[in-house]
Amino acid sequence: GLVDGYSRTLEEVGRQFQVTRERIRQIEAKALRKMRHPTRIRQLEGFLEAPGVK
């Protein structure tokens, strides 16, 4: 989802931002790759809902 928390397809998100679903997939993949980096994981730990969840 975007702001409202509802799930959306890559096609729907792409339409909203006027890009292709493939570009949305690429952006999503890069964001997930960045969030999985060890340094970022430590920075993001405060946002987790339950202790020890990774």
mmCIF file of the N, C-alpha and C atoms, coordinates in Angstrom:
data_MODEL
# 
_entry.id   MODEL 
# 
loop_
_atom_site.group_PDB 
_atom_site.id 
_atom_site.type_symbol 
_atom_site.label_atom_id 
_atom_site.label_alt_id 
_atom_site.label_comp_id 
_atom_site.label_asym_id 
_atom_site.label_entity_id 
_atom_site.label_seq_id 
_atom_site.pdbx_PDB_ins_code 
_atom_site.Cartn_x 
_atom_site.Cartn_y 
_atom_site.Cartn_z 
_atom_site.occupancy 
_atom_site.B_iso_or_equiv 
_atom_site.pdbx_formal_charge 
_atom_site.auth_seq_id 
_atom_site.auth_comp_id 
_atom_site.auth_asym_id 
_atom_site.auth_atom_id 
_atom_site.pdbx_PDB_model_num 
ATOM 1   N N  . GLY A 1 1  ? 0.811  -1.196  0.000   1.00 0.00 ? 1  GLY A N  1 
ATOM 2   C CA . GLY A 1 1  ? 0.000  0.000   0.000   1.00 0.00 ? 1  GLY A CA 1 
ATOM 3   C C  . GLY A 1 1  ? 0.853  1.257   0.000   1.00 0.00 ? 1  GLY A C  1 
ATOM 4   N N  . LEU A 1 2  ? 0.191  2.324   -0.224  1.00 0.00 ? 2  LEU A N  1 
ATOM 5   C CA . LEU A 1 2  ? 0.880  3.608   -0.195  1.00 0.00 ? 2  LEU A CA 1 
ATOM 6   C C  . LEU A 1 2  ? 0.582  4.287   1.131   1.00 0.00 ? 2  LEU A C  1 
ATOM 7   N N  . VAL A 1 3  ? -0.213 5.291   1.151   1.00 0.00 ? 3  VAL A N  1 
ATOM 8   C CA . VAL A 1 3  ? -0.500 6.024   2.382   1.00 0.00 ? 3  VAL A CA 1 
ATOM 9   C C  . VAL A 1 3  ? -1.634 5.377   3.164   1.00 0.00 ? 3  VAL A C  1 
ATOM 10  N N  . ASP A 1 4  ? -2.609 4.815   2.458   1.00 0.00 ? 4  ASP A N  1 
ATOM 11  C CA . ASP A 1 4  ? -3.812 4.293   3.117   1.00 0.00 ? 4  ASP A CA 1 
ATOM 12  C C  . ASP A 1 4  ? -3.668 2.881   3.673   1.00 0.00 ? 4  ASP A C  1 
ATOM 13  N N  . GLY A 1 5  ? -2.542 2.204   3.409   1.00 0.00 ? 5  GLY A N  1 
ATOM 14  C CA . GLY A 1 5  ? -2.309 0.879   3.963   1.00 0.00 ? 5  GLY A CA 1 
ATOM 15  C C  . GLY A 1 5  ? -2.925 -0.265  3.174   1.00 0.00 ? 5  GLY A C  1 
ATOM 16  N N  . TYR A 1 6  ? -3.650 0.021   2.098   1.00 0.00 ? 6  TYR A N  1 
ATOM 17  C CA . TYR A 1 6  ? -4.245 -1.038  1.285   1.00 0.00 ? 6  TYR A CA 1 
ATOM 18  C C  . TYR A 1 6  ? -3.213 -1.590  0.304   1.00 0.00 ? 6  TYR A C  1 
ATOM 19  N N  . SER A 1 7  ? -3.278 -2.888  0.052   1.00 0.00 ? 7  SER A N  1 
ATOM 20  C CA . SER A 1 7  ? -2.379 -3.516  -0.914  1.00 0.00 ? 7  SER A CA 1 
ATOM 21  C C  . SER A 1 7  ? -2.728 -3.048  -2.317  1.00 0.00 ? 7  SER A C  1 
ATOM 22  N N  . ARG A 1 8  ? -1.723 -2.847  -3.120  1.00 0.00 ? 8  ARG A N  1 
ATOM 23  C CA . ARG A 1 8  ? -1.912 -2.438  -4.503  1.00 0.00 ? 8  ARG A CA 1 
ATOM 24  C C  . ARG A 1 8  ? -1.004 -3.278  -5.395  1.00 0.00 ? 8  ARG A C  1 
ATOM 25  N N  . THR A 1 9  ? -1.417 -3.460  -6.628  1.00 0.00 ? 9  THR A N  1 
ATOM 26  C CA . THR A 1 9  ? -0.568 -4.158  -7.589  1.00 0.00 ? 9  THR A CA 1 
ATOM 27  C C  . THR A 1 9  ? 0.505  -3.195  -8.089  1.00 0.00 ? 9  THR A C  1 
ATOM 28  N N  . LEU A 1 10 ? 1.554  -3.755  -8.673  1.00 0.00 ? 10 LEU A N  1 
ATOM 29  C CA . LEU A 1 10 ? 2.596  -2.913  -9.261  1.00 0.00 ? 10 LEU A CA 1 
ATOM 30  C C  . LEU A 1 10 ? 2.002  -2.032  -10.352 1.00 0.00 ? 10 LEU A C  1 
ATOM 31  N N  . GLU A 1 11 ? 1.051  -2.581  -11.086 1.00 0.00 ? 11 GLU A N  1 
ATOM 32  C CA . GLU A 1 11 ? 0.372  -1.835  -12.155 1.00 0.00 ? 11 GLU A CA 1 
ATOM 33  C C  . GLU A 1 11 ? -0.347 -0.610  -11.587 1.00 0.00 ? 11 GLU A C  1 
ATOM 34  N N  . GLU A 1 12 ? -1.070 -0.779  -10.488 1.00 0.00 ? 12 GLU A N  1 
ATOM 35  C CA . GLU A 1 12 ? -1.807 0.331   -9.873  1.00 0.00 ? 12 GLU A CA 1 
ATOM 36  C C  . GLU A 1 12 ? -0.862 1.419   -9.360  1.00 0.00 ? 12 GLU A C  1 
ATOM 37  N N  . VAL A 1 13 ? 0.213  1.008   -8.717  1.00 0.00 ? 13 VAL A N  1 
ATOM 38  C CA . VAL A 1 13 ? 1.185  1.980   -8.202  1.00 0.00 ? 13 VAL A CA 1 
ATOM 39  C C  . VAL A 1 13 ? 1.841  2.711   -9.367  1.00 0.00 ? 13 VAL A C  1 
ATOM 40  N N  . GLY A 1 14 ? 2.206  1.962   -10.405 1.00 0.00 ? 14 GLY A N  1 
ATOM 41  C CA . GLY A 1 14 ? 2.815  2.571   -11.582 1.00 0.00 ? 14 GLY A CA 1 
ATOM 42  C C  . GLY A 1 14 ? 1.914  3.598   -12.230 1.00 0.00 ? 14 GLY A C  1 
ATOM 43  N N  . ARG A 1 15 ? 0.639  3.279   -12.320 1.00 0.00 ? 15 ARG A N  1 
ATOM 44  C CA . ARG A 1 15 ? -0.325 4.207   -12.909 1.00 0.00 ? 15 ARG A CA 1 
ATOM 45  C C  . ARG A 1 15 ? -0.377 5.503   -12.097 1.00 0.00 ? 15 ARG A C  1 
ATOM 46  N N  . GLN A 1 16 ? -0.368 5.378   -10.777 1.00 0.00 ? 16 GLN A N  1 
ATOM 47  C CA . GLN A 1 16 ? -0.439 6.560   -9.917  1.00 0.00 ? 16 GLN A CA 1 
ATOM 48  C C  . GLN A 1 16 ? 0.781  7.463   -10.096 1.00 0.00 ? 16 GLN A C  1 
ATOM 49  N N  . PHE A 1 17 ? 1.960  6.851   -10.279 1.00 0.00 ? 17 PHE A N  1 
ATOM 50  C CA . PHE A 1 17 ? 3.192  7.625   -10.415 1.00 0.00 ? 17 PHE A CA 1 
ATOM 51  C C  . PHE A 1 17 ? 3.624  7.811   -11.866 1.00 0.00 ? 17 PHE A C  1 
ATOM 52  N N  . GLN A 1 18 ? 2.799  7.343   -12.790 1.00 0.00 ? 18 GLN A N  1 
ATOM 53  C CA . GLN A 1 18 ? 3.046  7.471   -14.227 1.00 0.00 ? 18 GLN A CA 1 
ATOM 54  C C  . GLN A 1 18 ? 4.373  6.851   -14.657 1.00 0.00 ? 18 GLN A C  1 
ATOM 55  N N  . VAL A 1 19 ? 4.618  5.639   -14.155 1.00 0.00 ? 19 VAL A N  1 
ATOM 56  C CA . VAL A 1 19 ? 5.768  4.839   -14.585 1.00 0.00 ? 19 VAL A CA 1 
ATOM 57  C C  . VAL A 1 19 ? 5.278  3.413   -14.811 1.00 0.00 ? 19 VAL A C  1 
ATOM 58  N N  . THR A 1 20 ? 6.121  2.587   -15.418 1.00 0.00 ? 20 THR A N  1 
ATOM 59  C CA . THR A 1 20 ? 5.716  1.209   -15.701 1.00 0.00 ? 20 THR A CA 1 
ATOM 60  C C  . THR A 1 20 ? 5.756  0.355   -14.441 1.00 0.00 ? 20 THR A C  1 
ATOM 61  N N  . ARG A 1 21 ? 5.048  -0.764  -14.491 1.00 0.00 ? 21 ARG A N  1 
ATOM 62  C CA . ARG A 1 21 ? 5.079  -1.676  -13.341 1.00 0.00 ? 21 ARG A CA 1 
ATOM 63  C C  . ARG A 1 21 ? 6.478  -2.256  -13.164 1.00 0.00 ? 21 ARG A C  1 
ATOM 64  N N  . GLU A 1 22 ? 7.229  -2.396  -14.273 1.00 0.00 ? 22 GLU A N  1 
ATOM 65  C CA . GLU A 1 22 ? 8.601  -2.894  -14.179 1.00 0.00 ? 22 GLU A CA 1 
ATOM 66  C C  . GLU A 1 22 ? 9.472  -1.906  -13.400 1.00 0.00 ? 22 GLU A C  1 
ATOM 67  N N  . ARG A 1 23 ? 9.284  -0.614  -13.630 1.00 0.00 ? 23 ARG A N  1 
ATOM 68  C CA . ARG A 1 23 ? 10.055 0.395   -12.899 1.00 0.00 ? 23 ARG A CA 1 
ATOM 69  C C  . ARG A 1 23 ? 9.703  0.365   -11.415 1.00 0.00 ? 23 ARG A C  1 
ATOM 70  N N  . ILE A 1 24 ? 8.439  0.174   -11.092 1.00 0.00 ? 24 ILE A N  1 
ATOM 71  C CA . ILE A 1 24 ? 8.019  0.056   -9.693  1.00 0.00 ? 24 ILE A CA 1 
ATOM 72  C C  . ILE A 1 24 ? 8.669  -1.171  -9.064  1.00 0.00 ? 24 ILE A C  1 
ATOM 73  N N  . ARG A 1 25 ? 8.725  -2.280  -9.807  1.00 0.00 ? 25 ARG A N  1 
ATOM 74  C CA . ARG A 1 25 ? 9.367  -3.498  -9.303  1.00 0.00 ? 25 ARG A CA 1 
ATOM 75  C C  . ARG A 1 25 ? 10.841 -3.232  -9.010  1.00 0.00 ? 25 ARG A C  1 
ATOM 76  N N  . GLN A 1 26 ? 11.521 -2.513  -9.911  1.00 0.00 ? 26 GLN A N  1 
ATOM 77  C CA . GLN A 1 26 ? 12.936 -2.189  -9.720  1.00 0.00 ? 26 GLN A CA 1 
ATOM 78  C C  . GLN A 1 26 ? 13.145 -1.320  -8.477  1.00 0.00 ? 26 GLN A C  1 
ATOM 79  N N  . ILE A 1 27 ? 12.295 -0.323  -8.306  1.00 0.00 ? 27 ILE A N  1 
ATOM 80  C CA . ILE A 1 27 ? 12.396 0.569   -7.145  1.00 0.00 ? 27 ILE A CA 1 
ATOM 81  C C  . ILE A 1 27 ? 12.166 -0.212  -5.856  1.00 0.00 ? 27 ILE A C  1 
ATOM 82  N N  . GLU A 1 28 ? 11.156 -1.081  -5.867  1.00 0.00 ? 28 GLU A N  1 
ATOM 83  C CA . GLU A 1 28 ? 10.859 -1.907  -4.694  1.00 0.00 ? 28 GLU A CA 1 
ATOM 84  C C  . GLU A 1 28 ? 12.042 -2.815  -4.356  1.00 0.00 ? 28 GLU A C  1 
ATOM 85  N N  . ALA A 1 29 ? 12.622 -3.455  -5.377  1.00 0.00 ? 29 ALA A N  1 
ATOM 86  C CA . ALA A 1 29 ? 13.747 -4.369  -5.159  1.00 0.00 ? 29 ALA A CA 1 
ATOM 87  C C  . ALA A 1 29 ? 14.945 -3.624  -4.571  1.00 0.00 ? 29 ALA A C  1 
ATOM 88  N N  . LYS A 1 30 ? 15.220 -2.429  -5.087  1.00 0.00 ? 30 LYS A N  1 
ATOM 89  C CA . LYS A 1 30 ? 16.354 -1.649  -4.580  1.00 0.00 ? 30 LYS A CA 1 
ATOM 90  C C  . LYS A 1 30 ? 16.119 -1.218  -3.132  1.00 0.00 ? 30 LYS A C  1 
ATOM 91  N N  . ALA A 1 31 ? 14.895 -0.800  -2.821  1.00 0.00 ? 31 ALA A N  1 
ATOM 92  C CA . ALA A 1 31 ? 14.571 -0.385  -1.450  1.00 0.00 ? 31 ALA A CA 1 
ATOM 93  C C  . ALA A 1 31 ? 14.729 -1.550  -0.479  1.00 0.00 ? 31 ALA A C  1 
ATOM 94  N N  . LEU A 1 32 ? 14.236 -2.730  -0.868  1.00 0.00 ? 32 LEU A N  1 
ATOM 95  C CA . LEU A 1 32 ? 14.367 -3.905  -0.001  1.00 0.00 ? 32 LEU A CA 1 
ATOM 96  C C  . LEU A 1 32 ? 15.827 -4.297  0.181   1.00 0.00 ? 32 LEU A C  1 
ATOM 97  N N  . ARG A 1 33 ? 16.613 -4.205  -0.894  1.00 0.00 ? 33 ARG A N  1 
ATOM 98  C CA . ARG A 1 33 ? 18.041 -4.520  -0.819  1.00 0.00 ? 33 ARG A CA 1 
ATOM 99  C C  . ARG A 1 33 ? 18.734 -3.568  0.159   1.00 0.00 ? 33 ARG A C  1 
ATOM 100 N N  . LYS A 1 34 ? 18.391 -2.287  0.091   1.00 0.00 ? 34 LYS A N  1 
ATOM 101 C CA . LYS A 1 34 ? 18.985 -1.303  1.004   1.00 0.00 ? 34 LYS A CA 1 
ATOM 102 C C  . LYS A 1 34 ? 18.586 -1.580  2.448   1.00 0.00 ? 34 LYS A C  1 
ATOM 103 N N  . MET A 1 35 ? 17.325 -1.916  2.675   1.00 0.00 ? 35 MET A N  1 
ATOM 104 C CA . MET A 1 35 ? 16.859 -2.157  4.045   1.00 0.00 ? 35 MET A CA 1 
ATOM 105 C C  . MET A 1 35 ? 17.475 -3.413  4.645   1.00 0.00 ? 35 MET A C  1 
ATOM 106 N N  . ARG A 1 36 ? 17.902 -4.350  3.811   1.00 0.00 ? 36 ARG A N  1 
ATOM 107 C CA . ARG A 1 36 ? 18.508 -5.589  4.315   1.00 0.00 ? 36 ARG A CA 1 
ATOM 108 C C  . ARG A 1 36 ? 19.988 -5.433  4.638   1.00 0.00 ? 36 ARG A C  1 
ATOM 109 N N  . HIS A 1 37 ? 20.591 -4.319  4.257   1.00 0.00 ? 37 HIS A N  1 
ATOM 110 C CA . HIS A 1 37 ? 22.005 -4.085  4.529   1.00 0.00 ? 37 HIS A CA 1 
ATOM 111 C C  . HIS A 1 37 ? 22.195 -4.004  6.044   1.00 0.00 ? 37 HIS A C  1 
ATOM 112 N N  . PRO A 1 38 ? 23.247 -4.652  6.575   1.00 0.00 ? 38 PRO A N  1 
ATOM 113 C CA . PRO A 1 38 ? 23.448 -4.711  8.034   1.00 0.00 ? 38 PRO A CA 1 
ATOM 114 C C  . PRO A 1 38 ? 23.411 -3.349  8.738   1.00 0.00 ? 38 PRO A C  1 
ATOM 115 N N  . THR A 1 39 ? 24.014 -2.332  8.148   1.00 0.00 ? 39 THR A N  1 
ATOM 116 C CA . THR A 1 39 ? 24.005 -1.005  8.761   1.00 0.00 ? 39 THR A CA 1 
ATOM 117 C C  . THR A 1 39 ? 22.588 -0.465  8.850   1.00 0.00 ? 39 THR A C  1 
ATOM 118 N N  . ARG A 1 40 ? 21.816 -0.652  7.801   1.00 0.00 ? 40 ARG A N  1 
ATOM 119 C CA . ARG A 1 40 ? 20.432 -0.155  7.787   1.00 0.00 ? 40 ARG A CA 1 
ATOM 120 C C  . ARG A 1 40 ? 19.559 -0.945  8.753   1.00 0.00 ? 40 ARG A C  1 
ATOM 121 N N  . ILE A 1 41 ? 19.825 -2.230  8.875   1.00 0.00 ? 41 ILE A N  1 
ATOM 122 C CA . ILE A 1 41 ? 19.026 -3.053  9.785   1.00 0.00 ? 41 ILE A CA 1 
ATOM 123 C C  . ILE A 1 41 ? 19.120 -2.485  11.198  1.00 0.00 ? 41 ILE A C  1 
ATOM 124 N N  . ARG A 1 42 ? 20.323 -2.128  11.610  1.00 0.00 ? 42 ARG A N  1 
ATOM 125 C CA . ARG A 1 42 ? 20.500 -1.543  12.951  1.00 0.00 ? 42 ARG A CA 1 
ATOM 126 C C  . ARG A 1 42 ? 19.729 -0.229  13.077  1.00 0.00 ? 42 ARG A C  1 
ATOM 127 N N  . GLN A 1 43 ? 19.737 0.582   12.037  1.00 0.00 ? 43 GLN A N  1 
ATOM 128 C CA . GLN A 1 43 ? 19.025 1.862   12.073  1.00 0.00 ? 43 GLN A CA 1 
ATOM 129 C C  . GLN A 1 43 ? 17.513 1.664   12.102  1.00 0.00 ? 43 GLN A C  1 
ATOM 130 N N  . LEU A 1 44 ? 17.024 0.590   11.490  1.00 0.00 ? 44 LEU A N  1 
ATOM 131 C CA . LEU A 1 44 ? 15.586 0.354   11.385  1.00 0.00 ? 44 LEU A CA 1 
ATOM 132 C C  . LEU A 1 44 ? 15.013 -0.433  12.557  1.00 0.00 ? 44 LEU A C  1 
ATOM 133 N N  . GLU A 1 45 ? 15.857 -0.990  13.414  1.00 0.00 ? 45 GLU A N  1 
ATOM 134 C CA . GLU A 1 45 ? 15.372 -1.834  14.506  1.00 0.00 ? 45 GLU A CA 1 
ATOM 135 C C  . GLU A 1 45 ? 14.356 -1.124  15.396  1.00 0.00 ? 45 GLU A C  1 
ATOM 136 N N  . GLY A 1 46 ? 14.473 0.163   15.576  1.00 0.00 ? 46 GLY A N  1 
ATOM 137 C CA . GLY A 1 46 ? 13.537 0.913   16.402  1.00 0.00 ? 46 GLY A CA 1 
ATOM 138 C C  . GLY A 1 46 ? 12.127 0.962   15.833  1.00 0.00 ? 46 GLY A C  1 
ATOM 139 N N  . PHE A 1 47 ? 11.976 0.647   14.552  1.00 0.00 ? 47 PHE A N  1 
ATOM 140 C CA . PHE A 1 47 ? 10.669 0.685   13.909  1.00 0.00 ? 47 PHE A CA 1 
ATOM 141 C C  . PHE A 1 47 ? 9.945  -0.655  13.969  1.00 0.00 ? 47 PHE A C  1 
ATOM 142 N N  . LEU A 1 48 ? 10.618 -1.698  14.454  1.00 0.00 ? 48 LEU A N  1 
ATOM 143 C CA . LEU A 1 48 ? 9.997  -3.020  14.520  1.00 0.00 ? 48 LEU A CA 1 
ATOM 144 C C  . LEU A 1 48 ? 8.941  -3.056  15.611  1.00 0.00 ? 48 LEU A C  1 
ATOM 145 N N  . GLU A 1 49 ? 7.898  -3.842  15.386  1.00 0.00 ? 49 GLU A N  1 
ATOM 146 C CA . GLU A 1 49 ? 6.790  -3.911  16.343  1.00 0.00 ? 49 GLU A CA 1 
ATOM 147 C C  . GLU A 1 49 ? 7.106  -4.772  17.559  1.00 0.00 ? 49 GLU A C  1 
ATOM 148 N N  . ALA A 1 50 ? 7.879  -5.832  17.381  1.00 0.00 ? 50 ALA A N  1 
ATOM 149 C CA . ALA A 1 50 ? 8.182  -6.733  18.493  1.00 0.00 ? 50 ALA A CA 1 
ATOM 150 C C  . ALA A 1 50 ? 9.696  -6.887  18.613  1.00 0.00 ? 50 ALA A C  1 
ATOM 151 N N  . PRO A 1 51 ? 10.219 -6.947  19.830  1.00 0.00 ? 51 PRO A N  1 
ATOM 152 C CA . PRO A 1 51 ? 11.659 -7.132  20.011  1.00 0.00 ? 51 PRO A CA 1 
ATOM 153 C C  . PRO A 1 51 ? 12.124 -8.448  19.395  1.00 0.00 ? 51 PRO A C  1 
ATOM 154 N N  . GLY A 1 52 ? 13.279 -8.409  18.763  1.00 0.00 ? 52 GLY A N  1 
ATOM 155 C CA . GLY A 1 52 ? 13.849 -9.622  18.195  1.00 0.00 ? 52 GLY A CA 1 
ATOM 156 C C  . GLY A 1 52 ? 13.303 -10.006 16.834  1.00 0.00 ? 52 GLY A C  1 
ATOM 157 N N  . VAL A 1 53 ? 12.376 -9.253  16.291  1.00 0.00 ? 53 VAL A N  1 
ATOM 158 C CA . VAL A 1 53 ? 11.819 -9.556  14.970  1.00 0.00 ? 53 VAL A CA 1 
ATOM 159 C C  . VAL A 1 53 ? 12.756 -9.008  13.920  1.00 0.00 ? 53 VAL A C  1 
ATOM 160 N N  . LYS A 1 54 ? 13.141 -9.854  12.968  1.00 0.00 ? 54 LYS A N  1 
ATOM 161 C CA . LYS A 1 54 ? 14.037 -9.412  11.893  1.00 0.00 ? 54 LYS A CA 1 
ATOM 162 C C  . LYS A 1 54 ? 13.561 -9.918  10.580  1.00 0.00 ? 54 LYS A C  1 
# 
